[in-house]
Amino acid sequence: MAFLRDFDYEEYLILLYFGRSQDKFALCQRRAYADFQRTLRGIQHLPLAKDAKVRSGDALRQMFASIISMKSPTQKQFDDWHKTGCYALKGVYQSHGYDAFYIGHAQKWINMTFKYLYVMGETRVPGVSQLYDLCHVPFDEILISALREYGFKRLGCAWSRLDDYDVYLDRQCWAFYNSPISD
């Protein structure tokens, strides 16, 4: 029974959900990719799909390293970083011949990676907790449906197909500040 008292349930749950690796960022990034990959229509037919995934993963790792290393970034700096990151991820896929990678895919990959980094916690991923208040809402259909009762406007397309960052940021501002969404 002594081993049960010493057993770290949190570590066990992380292992079950994310898998085993010393590279906690890679675990979070991979899990976040799994959250949106089902919306990447036709990518399995792309000859360079694996290379695109590797290169975009490398770009994502560099992006996160840059924002985590910043000392007390402002919301504007974070938003600019996020926008640049979304377009960078989209650019990687476009350069590999996949034009159906949208801002909606990129924002979900970034936002879900943040969500999973917070699950890991500051002790496993140092520097991530300073960004918590700056992060964007990881919208999904359940949350969007609930927010519609409060005036959240429909996009006119699937969230994953959204390709206008300003519309995306407008929805984020509405969620953060309950400010009106421009049309």
Secondary structure, DSSP 8 states (H G I E B T S, - for coil): -HHHHH--HHHHHHHHHH-S-S-HHHHHHHHHHHHHGGG-TTGGG-TTHHHHHHHHHHHHHHHHHHHHHSSS--HHHHHHHHHHHHHHHHHHHHHTT-TT--HHHHHHHHHHHHHHHHHH-TTTSTT-GGGGGG------HHHHHHHHTTT----SS-GGG---HHHHHHHHHHHHH------
